[in-house]
């Protein structure tokens, strides 16, 4: 059973164990959950559009698996957030808006 938690776009998760944002505890949990932890291409199903998405998430169905490009937000700060590109959608989406599958590996 998959549970979803609501987070504010751009919010930084702080570890309840060591009180540090983006610590090894958070990275390990994200890696176990299948959520991307580094830039690349991943299979995913988009289920929740971010606020301000131009088409109000019309393309967001959550039933189709598509390849999404995951990248850093580009601001270069210590909390440089990973975002996902959805083909045909203007606004980049937060990773928690997806159900994630395997990384697409180039051979």
C-alpha positions in Angstrom: 0.0 0.0 0.0 1.4 3.4 -1.0 0.8 6.4 1.2 1.2 10.0 0.0 2.1 12.9 2.1 1.5 16.5 1.2 4.5 18.8 1.1 5.0 22.4 0.0 6.8 22.7 -3.3 10.4 23.6 -2.6 10.1 22.5 1.0 13.3 20.9 2.5 12.9 17.7 4.5 14.8 17.9 7.8 15.8 14.6 9.4 14.0 13.8 12.7 17.1 11.8 13.8 19.9 14.3 13.4 18.0 17.5 12.5 19.9 18.1 9.3 18.4 18.7 5.9 19.4 16.2 3.2 21.4 14.0 5.6 22.4 10.4 5.0 19.3 9.1 6.8 17.0 10.9 4.3 19.1 9.9 1.3 19.1 6.2 2.4 15.3 6.3 2.9 14.8 7.9 -0.5 17.0 5.3 -2.1 15.0 2.5 -0.5 11.7 4.1 -1.6 12.7 4.1 -5.3 12.6 7.9 -5.5 15.5 9.3 -7.6 18.4 10.6 -5.6 20.5 11.9 -8.5 19.9 13.4 -11.9 19.1 11.0 -14.8 16.2 9.4 -16.6 13.7 7.4 -14.7 10.4 5.6 -15.4 7.6 7.3 -13.5 3.8 7.9 -13.2 2.8 11.5 -12.6 -0.1 11.6 -10.1 -0.2 15.2 -8.6 0.4 18.4 -10.5 2.4 21.2 -8.7 0.6 24.4 -7.9 0.8 26.8 -10.9 1.0 24.0 -13.5 -0.5 25.8 -16.6 -2.9 23.1 -17.8 -4.0 22.3 -14.2 -2.6 18.8 -14.6 -4.8 17.7 -17.5 -2.1 15.4 -18.6 -1.7 14.1 -15.1 -3.4 10.7 -15.0 -1.1 8.5 -13.0 -1.9 5.5 -15.2 0.8 5.8 -17.9 4.5 5.0 -17.3 6.7 7.5 -19.0 10.4 8.3 -19.0 11.1 11.6 -17.1 14.3 13.6 -16.9 15.3 14.3 -13.3 17.6 17.3 -12.8 18.8 19.8 -10.2 16.7 23.0 -9.9 19.7 25.1 -11.1 20.0 27.5 -8.2 23.1 25.7 -6.9 22.5 26.2 -3.2 23.1 23.6 -0.5 19.5 22.4 -0.8 19.6 22.1 -4.6 16.3 20.3 -5.2 15.8 17.6 -7.7 12.8 18.2 -10.1 11.3 16.2 -12.9 10.5 17.2 -16.5 7.1 16.0 -17.8 6.9 15.8 -21.6 4.4 18.4 -22.8 4.1 20.2 -19.5 5.6 23.7 -19.0 6.4 23.6 -15.3 8.9 21.2 -13.7 7.4 19.0 -11.1 8.6 17.9 -7.6 9.7 14.3 -7.2 7.0 13.5 -4.6 4.4 14.1 -7.4 5.3 10.7 -9.0 5.3 7.0 -8.4 8.8 6.1 -9.4 10.2 3.0 -11.3 13.6 2.0 -12.4 16.3 4.3 -13.7 16.8 4.2 -17.5 20.3 3.0 -18.0 22.2 3.7 -21.3 24.1 0.7 -22.8 
